[in-house]
Amino acid sequence: MAMCEVERGTANVFADIGATDPETMQLKARLAAKLGEVIEARKLSQAEAAELAGVPQPELLGVLCGDLRGVTEARLQDCLARLLAEPGRA
């Protein structure tokens, strides 16, 4: 049986793969994951969530699927704040 060499990674997978600006990418990924958690907890459809977050539904779907290119940290934070707002106040 052949042995594999295993290399221990860091706490940031984006740094491990050599991504540009890994800290920002990790933060954006965490914000996207939180968006998904809030949408699920509030039992919102993607269309409802997109409307509350103030973004087009295809953009929200992309973020939820991990496509964070072209989406700023500030935009993700704004979407999250809108989804966390009291119902009727978003």
MDAnalysis code that builds the backbone (N, CA, C; Angstrom):
import MDAnalysis as mda
import numpy as np

u = mda.Universe.empty(270, n_residues=90, atom_resindex=np.repeat(np.arange(90), 3), trajectory=True)
u.add_TopologyAttr("name", ["N", "CA", "C"] * 90)
u.add_TopologyAttr("resid", np.arange(1, 91))
u.add_TopologyAttr("resname", ["MET", "ALA", "MET", "CYS", "GLU", "VAL", "GLU", "ARG", "GLY", "THR", "ALA", "ASN", "VAL", "PHE", "ALA", "ASP", "ILE", "GLY", "ALA", "THR", "ASP", "PRO", "GLU", "THR", "MET", "GLN", "LEU", "LYS", "ALA", "ARG", "LEU", "ALA", "ALA", "LYS", "LEU", "GLY", "GLU", "VAL", "ILE", "GLU", "ALA", "ARG", "LYS", "LEU", "SER", "GLN", "ALA", "GLU", "ALA", "ALA", "GLU", "LEU", "ALA", "GLY", "VAL", "PRO", "GLN", "PRO", "GLU", "LEU", "LEU", "GLY", "VAL", "LEU", "CYS", "GLY", "ASP", "LEU", "ARG", "GLY", "VAL", "THR", "GLU", "ALA", "ARG", "LEU", "GLN", "ASP", "CYS", "LEU", "ALA", "ARG", "LEU", "LEU", "ALA", "GLU", "PRO", "GLY", "ARG", "ALA"])
u.atoms.positions = np.array([
    [0.851, -1.181, 0.000],
    [0.000, 0.000, 0.000],
    [0.896, 1.243, 0.000],
    [0.623, 2.175, -0.912],
    [1.406, 3.403, -1.017],
    [0.995, 4.378, 0.072],
    [1.948, 5.085, 0.590],
    [1.680, 6.079, 1.633],
    [1.526, 7.452, 0.983],
    [0.606, 8.229, 1.508],
    [0.378, 9.590, 1.026],
    [1.008, 10.564, 1.995],
    [1.506, 11.639, 1.447],
    [2.019, 12.697, 2.303],
    [0.873, 13.648, 2.594],
    [0.664, 13.954, 3.855],
    [-0.413, 14.834, 4.270],
    [0.196, 16.124, 4.806],
    [-0.326, 17.225, 4.327],
    [0.146, 18.527, 4.790],
    [-0.981, 19.204, 5.561],
    [-0.689, 19.629, 6.775],
    [-1.688, 20.300, 7.605],
    [-1.908, 21.718, 7.073],
    [-3.174, 22.084, 6.922],
    [-3.525, 23.415, 6.442],
    [-3.618, 24.412, 7.578],
    [-3.910, 25.633, 7.207],
    [-4.112, 26.685, 8.193],
    [-5.607, 26.817, 8.468],
    [-5.992, 27.785, 9.228],
    [-7.401, 28.035, 9.509],
    [-8.088, 28.743, 8.344],
    [-7.326, 29.104, 7.315],
    [-7.894, 29.821, 6.177],
    [-7.581, 29.058, 4.887],
    [-8.594, 28.364, 4.379],
    [-8.406, 27.564, 3.172],
    [-7.989, 28.436, 1.985],
    [-8.424, 29.689, 1.970],
    [-8.073, 30.577, 0.864],
    [-6.576, 30.891, 0.869],
    [-5.995, 30.997, 2.053],
    [-4.544, 31.183, 2.151],
    [-3.831, 29.907, 1.718],
    [-4.388, 28.758, 2.102],
    [-3.773, 27.478, 1.750],
    [-3.697, 27.270, 0.249],
    [-4.694, 27.742, -0.483],
    [-4.694, 27.533, -1.933],
    [-4.031, 28.680, -2.690],
    [-3.519, 29.682, -1.955],
    [-2.796, 30.784, -2.583],
    [-3.675, 31.843, -3.206],
    [-4.912, 31.981, -2.706],
    [-5.829, 32.987, -3.248],
    [-5.326, 34.398, -2.933],
    [-5.684, 35.319, -3.813],
    [-5.377, 36.721, -3.591],
    [-6.295, 37.231, -2.487],
    [-5.765, 37.932, -1.512],
    [-6.510, 38.514, -0.401],
    [-7.343, 37.459, 0.340],
    [-6.684, 36.455, 0.913],
    [-7.403, 35.355, 1.553],
    [-8.254, 35.775, 2.754],
    [-7.850, 36.816, 3.468],
    [-8.628, 37.252, 4.629],
    [-9.988, 37.780, 4.197],
    [-10.015, 38.562, 3.132],
    [-11.282, 39.087, 2.626],
    [-12.151, 37.954, 2.085],
    [-11.544, 37.026, 1.374],
    [-12.308, 35.895, 0.834],
    [-12.926, 35.066, 1.958],
    [-12.177, 34.843, 3.020],
    [-12.708, 34.067, 4.142],
    [-13.868, 34.813, 4.799],
    [-13.736, 36.116, 4.966],
    [-14.813, 36.901, 5.561],
    [-16.055, 36.861, 4.674],
    [-15.870, 37.014, 3.377],
    [-17.005, 36.960, 2.451],
    [-17.684, 35.593, 2.501],
    [-16.901, 34.531, 2.592],
    [-17.476, 33.184, 2.681],
    [-18.274, 33.015, 3.971],
    [-17.764, 33.560, 5.059],
    [-18.501, 33.489, 6.334],
    [-19.796, 34.289, 6.266],
    [-19.760, 35.460, 5.641],
    [-20.972, 36.262, 5.495],
    [-22.001, 35.538, 4.628],
    [-21.547, 34.907, 3.555],
    [-22.451, 34.157, 2.679],
    [-23.079, 32.988, 3.439],
    [-22.290, 32.307, 4.247],
    [-22.819, 31.200, 5.042],
    [-23.859, 31.697, 6.040],
    [-23.586, 32.840, 6.644],
    [-24.544, 33.420, 7.596],
    [-25.838, 33.808, 6.883],
    [-25.730, 34.346, 5.668],
    [-26.930, 34.658, 4.886],
    [-27.778, 33.405, 4.707],
    [-27.145, 32.310, 4.349],
    [-27.857, 31.050, 4.172],
    [-28.527, 30.588, 5.452],
    [-27.845, 30.743, 6.576],
    [-28.407, 30.344, 7.871],
    [-29.638, 31.178, 8.213],
    [-29.564, 32.484, 7.980],
    [-30.685, 33.374, 8.295],
    [-31.873, 33.062, 7.384],
    [-31.612, 32.841, 6.119],
    [-32.686, 32.519, 5.167],
    [-33.383, 31.227, 5.601],
    [-32.598, 30.244, 5.968],
    [-33.173, 28.972, 6.408],
    [-33.943, 29.135, 7.717],
    [-33.380, 29.855, 8.673],
    [-34.035, 30.038, 9.970],
    [-35.363, 30.785, 9.840],
    [-35.395, 31.741, 8.904],
    [-36.629, 32.512, 8.693],
    [-37.569, 31.829, 7.708],
    [-37.129, 30.680, 7.186],
    [-37.933, 29.904, 6.235],
    [-38.378, 30.739, 5.033],
    [-37.425, 31.493, 4.498],
    [-37.699, 32.347, 3.344],
    [-37.387, 31.606, 2.053],
    [-38.167, 31.873, 1.025],
    [-37.800, 31.387, -0.302],
    [-36.655, 32.272, -0.799],
    [-35.976, 31.839, -1.846],
    [-34.904, 32.666, -2.405],
    [-35.462, 33.986, -2.921],
    [-36.644, 33.936, -3.503],
    [-37.259, 35.171, -4.020],
    [-37.579, 36.129, -2.868],
    [-38.137, 35.613, -1.788],
    [-38.448, 36.464, -0.630],
    [-37.172, 37.036, -0.023],
    [-36.162, 36.183, 0.111],
    [-34.889, 36.621, 0.695],
    [-34.232, 37.691, -0.172],
    [-34.262, 37.505, -1.483],
    [-33.656, 38.473, -2.392],
    [-34.363, 39.816, -2.282],
    [-35.685, 39.786, -2.209],
    [-36.437, 41.032, -2.084],
    [-36.093, 41.751, -0.783],
    [-36.073, 41.008, 0.320],
    [-35.734, 41.622, 1.611],
    [-34.289, 42.141, 1.629],
    [-33.385, 41.391, 1.005],
    [-31.968, 41.772, 0.999],
    [-31.675, 42.895, 0.021],
    [-32.611, 43.133, -0.906],
    [-32.415, 44.211, -1.871],
    [-31.481, 43.865, -3.007],
    [-31.441, 42.581, -3.383],
    [-30.583, 42.144, -4.487],
    [-31.405, 41.292, -5.455],
    [-30.972, 41.205, -6.706],
    [-31.656, 40.310, -7.641],
    [-31.515, 38.852, -7.186],
    [-32.537, 38.063, -7.417],
    [-32.524, 36.664, -6.992],
    [-31.341, 35.887, -7.583],
    [-30.985, 36.071, -8.862],
    [-29.820, 35.335, -9.392],
    [-28.513, 35.681, -8.657],
    [-28.376, 36.940, -8.232],
    [-27.169, 37.320, -7.480],
    [-27.140, 36.617, -6.130],
    [-28.288, 36.586, -5.449],
    [-28.358, 35.907, -4.154],
    [-28.050, 34.426, -4.325],
    [-28.619, 33.799, -5.344],
    [-28.352, 32.384, -5.601],
    [-26.863, 32.161, -5.816],
    [-26.227, 33.023, -6.584],
    [-24.793, 32.895, -6.812],
    [-24.006, 32.954, -5.522],
    [-24.341, 33.911, -4.668],
    [-23.652, 34.052, -3.379],
    [-23.853, 32.796, -2.537],
    [-25.090, 32.307, -2.480],
    [-25.382, 31.121, -1.675],
    [-24.680, 29.876, -2.211],
    [-24.368, 29.889, -3.502],
    [-23.636, 28.770, -4.125],
    [-22.127, 28.978, -4.091],
    [-21.672, 30.080, -3.489],
    [-20.238, 30.309, -3.332],
    [-19.583, 31.171, -4.381],
    [-20.369, 31.745, -5.282],
    [-19.792, 32.639, -6.292],
    [-19.712, 34.040, -5.694],
    [-18.568, 34.369, -5.147],
    [-18.388, 35.639, -4.444],
    [-17.609, 36.658, -5.264],
    [-17.318, 36.301, -6.516],
    [-16.602, 37.236, -7.387],
    [-17.508, 38.425, -7.683],
    [-16.979, 39.601, -7.591],
    [-17.746, 40.798, -7.917],
    [-18.713, 41.239, -6.844],
    [-18.780, 40.518, -5.730],
    [-19.651, 40.911, -4.622],
    [-18.745, 41.423, -3.508],
    [-18.998, 42.651, -3.072],
    [-18.135, 43.232, -2.042],
    [-18.558, 42.781, -0.651],
    [-17.613, 42.881, 0.249],
    [-17.882, 42.600, 1.659],
    [-19.000, 43.513, 2.165],
    [-18.960, 44.781, 1.779],
    [-19.984, 45.739, 2.222],
    [-21.365, 45.334, 1.725],
    [-21.454, 44.847, 0.482],
    [-22.759, 44.426, -0.055],
    [-23.297, 43.227, 0.719],
    [-22.429, 42.280, 1.040],
    [-22.852, 41.122, 1.816],
    [-23.317, 41.533, 3.213],
    [-22.590, 42.452, 3.832],
    [-22.975, 42.934, 5.156],
    [-24.324, 43.653, 5.104],
    [-24.552, 44.432, 4.045],
    [-25.823, 45.128, 3.894],
    [-26.966, 44.128, 3.722],
    [-26.766, 43.117, 2.902],
    [-27.795, 42.087, 2.699],
    [-28.114, 41.388, 4.012],
    [-27.096, 41.055, 4.764],
    [-27.294, 40.379, 6.035],
    [-28.053, 41.271, 7.017],
    [-27.679, 42.542, 7.079],
    [-28.369, 43.476, 7.967],
    [-29.844, 43.588, 7.598],
    [-30.145, 43.638, 6.306],
    [-31.541, 43.727, 5.859],
    [-32.321, 42.472, 6.245],
    [-31.683, 41.309, 6.115],
    [-32.365, 40.060, 6.462],
    [-32.548, 39.896, 7.970],
    [-31.669, 40.498, 8.739],
    [-31.761, 40.409, 10.194],
    [-32.690, 41.466, 10.793],
    [-33.080, 42.433, 9.970],
    [-33.963, 43.503, 10.460],
    [-35.307, 42.911, 10.867],
    [-35.960, 43.585, 11.775],
    [-37.296, 43.161, 12.191],
    [-38.203, 43.096, 10.972],
    [-39.040, 42.056, 10.878],
    [-39.988, 41.978, 9.751],
    [-40.794, 43.273, 9.634],
    [-40.924, 43.743, 8.402],
    [-41.654, 44.990, 8.174],
    [-40.787, 46.231, 8.232],
    [-39.542, 46.075, 8.704],
    [-38.641, 47.223, 8.810],
    [-37.524, 47.150, 7.805],
    [-37.419, 46.060, 7.063],
    [-36.307, 45.874, 6.115],
    [-36.391, 46.846, 4.963],
])
